[in-house]
Amino acid sequence: MKRGLSTRLDAWLADPGRRPLVLRGARQVGKTWLVRDLAARSTRALVEVNFERDPALKRHFDSNDPLHILGELSLALGLEIRPDRSLLFLDEIQAAPEVLAKLRWFYEELPSLPVVAAGSLLEFALADPTFSIPVGRISFQQVEPLGFPEYLQAHGQERLSSAISAWRPGQELSPAAHRQGTAWFQRYAMVGGMPAVVAAEVAGREPRALRELQRELVATYRADFARYCRRMDRDILDSVLRAVASSLGRKFVHARVGDGVKQHQAKRSLELLAMARLVHVVRCTAANGLPLGAEVKETFRKAVLADAGLVHAIVGTPAAQAFPAWESLAPALRGQLVDQLAAQQLRLLDEGAGDGPELFYWQREGGRPGEIDYLTQLEGRIVPVELKAGAAGAMKSLHQFMFEKGLDLAVRCDANPPSVQELSVKTTQGDPVRYRLVSLPLYLLWNLREVLAALASSASR
C-alpha cells in the first residue's frame, strides 16, 4: 500500500545535506515497512539491524569511526556495504540508545550513507537523563496510522480520493462523491488505520477477523507494559488505557480512572502511554494568541488513542460477518468515535513535525459552560474546530468563542457536504458576531490546510 510519508522520505534521501533520520511512532504503524519500501524504490541495498532481535550487534558500534563500524557490520552480516549504494536501517534502536549518539559521526564523516533509525519505545530511552541526543546532527519524523486518503488508495479508490480532495471553497461536491466518501469513512471508522488491519481487510478478511487483529494489537501493547513495570504497575496502565477509550471527547479526570488508582498514578500512567505514542494528550489552551502552546492549563486535558481501531478493541464494539451500521451504534460511542477520528485527521495536518503534531482544545473555566472540541493553528491563524456527529446541532459555544477571541474563521465538521457560509448571529448574551464558517464532512478534515489556503487565496484576489 502507498503511504503519504513516502514522498517526504524520497525528498530526505535526495537531499545532499540530509541528516540521519529517526522515525517515531507507536508500534505497528508501519515504520519498518516505510524504510524497506524506501530502499526498494531507490534501488539501494538495505542493511537492516534489529537491536531487539539481535542485541549482540550493538558491540559493532563501539567505535566512533563509521567506516570501522561498517566493516564490522559487513563481516557480522555477511554482506557488502557500499555507502553510495546502501541504506543503513537501525530498527528498535531503543534497545541500544547509545547507538543514537554514534549517528553524529555518520553525519559528519560519512554523509554519503543514508541512515534511518526507528523505535516504538524510543521516548523512554530519550528520557533517560544519562543519554544525550546529538542535537543538530539527526532529524526526527513522526509516523501516524494510515489516514483516510491512504485507506482509500489501499482499496483502489483513487478516483474517489481525487474527487473529494479536489474540493475547494466555492465549488459543489457531487452528491455521489459525498455519499461514497461518507460510506467509506464510516467503514474506515470501524477498521482504523493500522497497516496490518487494513492489509487484512484489503485481502478480504471478514470483520470478525479484523476485530480480532485489533484485539491482538492491543494485547501486543499490553505486553509492552511489562517494559514499563519498573516505572508503573501494568494493571494501572491498563486501567488508564481503558479510561482513555471511555472518556473520548471529555476532560480526562485522573481521579475517575478506577478503584484503587490514585491520582498521581493515573497522571504518570497517562504520561507513559503518551511516551509510547499509544495515547495522545490534547492540551487545554487559553487561545489568546499564537502559538497555542504558549497558554496551556496542565490540569485540564483530554486524551485520544493512536487509532480508532484500538477504541473498538478496548470497548468491545461487535463485529461478525459485517460491521454494525454507523446509525446502529450507541449515540455516545458515535460521538466518541467522531472525536477520535477528528484527532487522527488533525494530526495529519502537521505530519512533518519531528516531535509529532500537538492537539489543543478550549474550555471555559467557571461560570457558563463552554468548550471548543479542537483548536489548530493554520495559515498564521487560530482555527477552532467544532464537531457534530450528525447533520445538525447548536453552536452556542462556538459563537461565544468567536466573539470573545475576535476571530473571523471557524470550521464545523458534520454529516453535510462541504460548504462555506458567512454567519451573522448573536451569542446567548446578545452580542453580535460575524465570521466565516467552513463546514466539512469528517472525511475531508485531513485536507483542511489546502482548503484554508484556497480560501485565503480567493479572498486576496
C-alpha positions in Angstrom: 0.0 0.0 0.0 1.1 3.6 -0.6 2.0 5.9 2.3 1.9 9.7 2.1 5.2 9.8 4.0 7.0 8.0 1.2 7.2 11.3 -0.8 8.8 13.0 2.3 11.3 10.2 2.7 12.2 10.4 -1.0 12.9 14.1 -0.6 15.1 13.3 2.5 17.0 10.7 0.6 17.7 13.1 -2.3 18.9 15.9 -0.1 22.7 16.1 -0.2 22.7 17.7 3.3 20.5 15.1 4.9 21.0 14.1 8.5 20.4 10.6 9.9 16.6 10.2 10.3 14.9 8.8 13.3 11.3 7.6 12.8 9.0 7.9 15.8 5.6 6.4 16.3 3.6 3.7 18.1 4.3 0.0 17.5 2.8 -1.4 14.3 2.2 1.9 12.5 4.4 0.9 9.6 7.9 2.4 10.3 9.8 -0.7 9.2 7.7 -1.1 6.0 8.4 2.5 5.1 12.1 2.1 5.3 12.1 -1.2 3.4 9.9 0.4 0.7 12.3 3.4 0.5 15.3 1.1 -0.1 13.4 -0.9 -2.7 12.2 2.2 -4.6 15.6 3.8 -4.5 17.4 0.5 -5.5 19.7 0.9 -2.6 20.8 -2.3 -0.8 19.1 -2.4 2.6 21.4 -3.1 5.6 18.9 -3.9 8.4 20.0 -4.1 12.0 17.3 -5.0 14.6 18.7 -4.5 18.1 15.8 -6.3 19.8 16.1 -9.4 17.6 19.9 -9.4 17.7 21.2 -7.3 20.7 24.8 -8.6 20.1 25.1 -6.4 17.1 25.4 -3.4 19.5 29.1 -4.2 20.0 29.9 -3.4 16.5 29.1 0.3 17.2 31.7 0.7 20.0 33.9 2.7 17.6 33.4 6.4 16.7 34.7 5.6 13.2 31.8 5.0 10.7 34.0 3.1 8.3 35.2 0.8 11.0 31.6 0.2 12.1 30.6 -0.7 8.6 33.5 -3.0 8.3 32.5 -4.9 11.4 28.8 -5.0 10.3 29.8 -6.3 6.9 31.6 -9.2 8.5 28.9 -9.9 11.0 26.0 -9.8 8.4 27.9 -11.4 5.6 27.2 -8.7 3.0 28.9 -5.8 1.3 28.1 -2.3 2.5 28.8 0.5 0.0 27.9 3.9 1.4 26.9 5.2 -2.1 24.7 2.3 -2.8 23.3 1.2 0.6 20.8 2.3 3.2 21.6 1.6 6.9 18.5 0.8 8.9 18.8 0.6 12.7 15.5 -0.8 13.9 14.2 -1.0 17.5 17.0 1.4 18.4 15.5 2.0 21.9 17.2 -1.3 22.8 20.6 0.3 22.0 20.2 4.0 22.8 23.9 4.5 23.0 24.0 3.9 19.2 21.9 7.0 18.6 24.8 9.1 19.9 27.0 7.5 17.2 24.9 8.9 14.4 26.6 12.2 14.7 29.8 10.6 13.2 27.8 9.2 10.3 26.5 12.7 9.6 29.9 14.4 9.9 32.3 11.8 8.4 30.2 9.6 6.1 27.4 11.8 4.7 27.1 9.6 1.5 25.5 6.8 3.5 21.8 7.4 4.4 21.0 6.2 7.9 17.5 5.6 9.3 16.7 4.6 12.8 13.3 3.6 14.3 12.0 2.6 17.7 8.5 2.0 19.1 9.5 2.8 22.6 12.2 5.3 21.7 10.9 8.1 24.0 11.7 6.0 27.1 15.4 5.9 26.0 15.4 9.6 25.1 14.0 10.4 28.6 17.0 8.8 30.3 19.0 11.7 31.8 22.2 9.7 31.2 21.6 9.9 27.4 22.4 12.9 25.3 20.9 13.4 21.8 23.3 14.6 19.1 21.4 17.8 18.6 21.6 19.3 15.1 23.0 16.1 13.7 19.9 14.0 13.4 16.3 14.6 12.2 13.0 13.2 13.5 9.9 12.2 11.7 6.6 11.1 13.3 4.7 8.2 11.6 1.0 8.0 12.1 -1.5 5.2 11.2 -3.0 5.4 7.7 -5.0 8.5 7.1 -8.3 8.3 5.1 -6.7 9.1 1.7 -4.2 6.3 2.2 -7.0 4.0 3.3 -8.9 4.8 0.1 -5.8 4.2 -2.1 -5.2 0.8 -0.4 -8.7 -0.2 -1.5 -8.2 1.1 -5.1 -10.4 4.1 -4.6 -8.1 6.6 -6.2 -10.9 8.2 -8.2 -13.0 8.9 -5.1 -9.9 10.1 -3.2 -9.1 12.5 -6.0 -12.7 13.7 -6.2 -13.1 14.6 -2.6 -9.6 16.0 -2.1 -10.1 18.3 -5.1 -13.0 20.1 -3.4 -12.3 23.8 -2.8 -14.5 26.6 -1.3 -16.9 28.0 -3.9 -17.4 24.6 -5.6 -20.1 22.0 -5.1 -19.1 18.4 -4.3 -21.1 15.9 -6.3 -23.8 14.1 -4.3 -22.3 10.8 -5.4 -18.8 11.7 -4.2 -20.3 12.8 -0.8 -22.3 9.6 -0.4 -19.3 7.4 -1.3 -17.0 9.5 0.9 -19.3 9.1 3.8 -19.8 5.4 3.3 -16.1 4.7 3.0 -15.3 6.9 6.0 -17.8 5.0 8.2 -16.0 1.8 7.1 -12.7 3.4 8.0 -14.1 4.3 11.4 -14.6 0.6 12.1 -11.3 -0.6 10.6 -9.0 2.2 11.6 -5.6 2.9 10.1 -3.2 0.3 11.5 -1.5 -1.1 8.4 -1.8 -4.8 9.3 -5.6 -4.5 9.8 -6.1 -2.5 6.6 -4.0 -5.0 4.7 -6.1 -7.9 6.0 -9.3 -6.0 5.0 -8.0 -5.4 1.5 -7.2 -9.2 1.3 -10.8 -9.9 2.0 -10.8 -10.9 5.7 -14.2 -10.6 7.3 -15.0 -8.0 10.0 -14.8 -10.5 12.9 -11.2 -11.4 11.8 -10.3 -7.7 11.6 -11.7 -7.1 15.1 -9.6 -10.0 16.4 -6.5 -8.4 14.8 -7.3 -5.2 16.6 -7.6 -7.1 19.8 -4.2 -8.7 19.2 -2.7 -5.3 18.6 -4.0 -4.1 22.0 -2.6 -7.3 23.5 0.8 -6.5 22.0 0.7 -3.1 23.6 -0.3 -4.6 26.9 2.7 -6.9 26.6 4.8 -3.9 26.2 3.5 -2.6 29.5 5.9 -5.1 31.1 8.7 -2.9 29.8 7.3 0.0 31.9 6.8 -2.1 35.0 9.7 -0.6 36.8 8.0 2.8 36.3 4.4 1.8 36.8 2.2 -1.2 37.6 0.9 -2.8 34.4 -2.7 -3.1 35.8 -2.7 0.6 36.5 -1.5 1.3 32.9 -4.3 -0.9 31.6 -6.9 0.9 33.7 -5.7 4.2 32.3 -5.8 2.9 28.7 -9.4 1.8 29.2 -10.3 5.1 30.8 -8.9 7.0 27.8 -11.1 4.9 25.5 -14.2 5.5 27.6 -13.6 9.3 28.1 -13.0 10.3 24.5 -14.3 13.8 23.9 -14.4 14.7 27.6 -11.9 16.1 30.0 -9.7 13.3 31.3 -10.1 13.2 35.1 -7.3 11.3 36.9 -9.5 10.7 39.9 -12.0 8.7 37.9 -9.7 6.2 36.3 -10.8 3.3 38.6 -11.0 1.9 42.1 -7.6 1.7 43.8 -5.8 4.0 41.2 -4.5 7.1 42.9 -4.4 10.4 41.0 -0.6 10.6 40.8 -0.5 7.1 39.5 -3.1 7.9 36.8 -1.2 11.0 35.8 2.1 9.2 35.5 0.5 6.3 33.6 -1.0 8.7 31.1 2.4 10.2 30.6 3.9 6.8 30.0 1.3 5.8 27.5 1.9 9.1 25.7 5.6 8.4 25.6 4.8 5.1 23.9 2.7 7.1 21.3 -0.2 4.8 22.2 -2.1 7.8 23.6 -2.0 11.5 22.6 -2.8 14.2 25.1 -5.0 17.1 24.0 -4.0 20.2 26.0 -6.3 22.9 27.0 -5.2 26.4 25.8 -6.5 29.9 26.6 -6.2 30.6 22.8 -5.5 34.3 23.2 -2.8 34.2 20.6 -0.2 32.1 18.8 1.4 29.8 19.5 -1.5 27.8 21.1 1.0 26.0 23.3 2.1 29.3 25.0 -1.0 29.4 27.2 -1.9 25.9 28.4 -3.5 24.7 31.6 -1.9 21.5 32.5 -4.7 20.5 34.9 -7.1 20.4 32.0 -6.6 17.8 29.3 -8.3 15.3 27.1 -6.8 12.2 25.6 -7.2 10.1 22.5 -5.8 6.8 21.3 -3.4 6.4 18.4 -6.1 4.8 16.2 -9.9 4.3 16.1 -9.5 0.5 15.6 -7.9 0.3 19.1 -11.0 2.0 20.5 -13.2 -0.8 19.2 -10.9 -3.5 20.6 -11.0 -1.9 24.0 -14.7 -1.0 24.3 -15.8 -4.2 22.6 -17.7 -3.0 19.5 -19.2 -6.1 18.0 -18.3 -7.4 14.5 -19.4 -10.6 12.7 -19.8 -11.1 9.0 -20.3 -7.4 8.8 -19.6 -4.4 10.9 -22.6 -2.7 12.6 -24.1 0.2 10.7 -22.9 3.6 11.9 -26.5 4.6 12.8 -26.9 1.4 15.0 -24.0 2.4 17.3 -24.9 3.9 20.6 -25.0 7.7 20.3 -22.3 8.1 23.0 -20.0 5.8 21.1 -20.6 7.7 17.8 -19.7 10.9 19.5 -16.5 9.4 20.9 -15.5 8.0 17.5 -16.1 11.4 15.9 -13.7 12.9 18.5 -11.1 10.2 18.0 -11.3 10.3 14.2 -11.1 14.1 14.1 -7.9 13.9 16.2 -6.4 11.4 13.8 -7.2 13.7 10.8 -5.9 16.8 12.6 -2.6 15.1 13.4 -2.1 14.6 9.7 -2.1 18.4 9.2 1.3 18.6 10.8 2.8 15.3 9.9 6.2 16.8 9.3 6.7 17.8 12.9 9.6 15.8 14.3 8.2 15.6 17.8 4.8 14.8 16.5 1.9 17.2 16.0 0.2 18.8 19.0 -3.5 18.8 19.7 -5.4 21.5 21.6 -8.9 22.4 22.8 -10.5 25.2 24.7 -12.7 25.0 27.8 -14.2 27.9 29.8 -13.2 27.9 33.4 -16.1 28.7 35.8 -19.3 30.4 35.0 -21.2 29.4 31.9 -20.1 26.1 30.3 -18.4 26.3 27.0 -15.9 24.2 25.0 -14.4 24.0 21.6 -13.6 20.5 20.6 -10.3 21.2 18.9 -8.1 24.2 18.0 -5.4 24.2 15.4 -3.1 26.9 14.0 -3.0 27.1 10.2 -2.2 29.8 7.7 -1.0 32.0 10.6 -4.3 32.0 12.5 -6.1 30.2 15.2 -8.8 27.9 13.7 -11.4 26.4 16.1 -12.9 23.1 15.0 -16.5 22.2 16.2 -17.6 18.6 15.9 -21.1 17.3 15.2 -21.9 13.6 15.0 -24.9 14.2 12.7 -26.1 16.8 10.2 -27.2 19.5 12.7 -26.6 20.9 16.1 -26.4 24.1 18.1 -23.1 26.1 18.1 -23.6 28.3 21.1 -20.1 27.7 22.4 -18.6 28.4 19.0 -20.5 31.7 18.6 -19.4 32.9 22.1 -15.8 31.8 21.5 -15.6 33.7 18.2 -16.9 36.8 19.9 -14.6 36.6 22.9 -11.5 35.9 20.8 -12.3 38.2 17.9 -11.8 35.5 15.3 -13.3 35.5 11.8 -12.9 31.9 10.6 -14.1 28.6 12.1 -14.6 25.0 11.0 -17.5 22.8 11.7 -17.4 19.0 11.0 -20.7 17.4 10.4 -22.5 14.9 8.1 -23.3 17.5 5.4 -21.5 18.2 2.1 -18.7 20.7 2.3 -19.6 24.4 2.1 -18.7 27.9 3.2 -21.1 30.3 4.9 -20.9 33.9 6.1 -22.6 33.9 9.6 -24.1 36.9 11.3 -25.6 35.8 14.6 -25.9 36.7 18.2 -24.4 34.9 21.2 -26.6 33.8 24.1 -25.6 37.0 25.8 -27.0 39.0 22.9 -23.6 40.1 21.4 -23.5 40.3 17.6 -20.8 38.2 16.0 -19.8 37.7 12.3 -17.5 35.1 11.0 -16.9 32.7 8.1 -17.8 29.1 8.8 -16.2 26.3 6.7 -18.3 23.2 7.0 -16.5 20.0 6.2 -17.6 16.3 6.4 -15.2 14.5 8.7 -13.8 12.6 5.7 -12.3 15.9 4.5 -10.8 17.2 7.7 -7.3 15.8 6.8 -7.3 18.3 3.9 -8.1 21.4 5.9 -4.7 23.1 5.3 -5.3 23.1 1.5 -8.9 24.2 1.9 -8.0 27.2 4.0 -5.1 28.1 1.7 -7.5 28.1 -1.2 -9.9 30.2 0.8 -7.2 32.7 1.6 -6.1 32.8 -2.0 -9.6 33.5 -3.3 -10.1 36.3 -0.7 -6.9 38.1 -1.8 -7.9 38.3 -5.4 
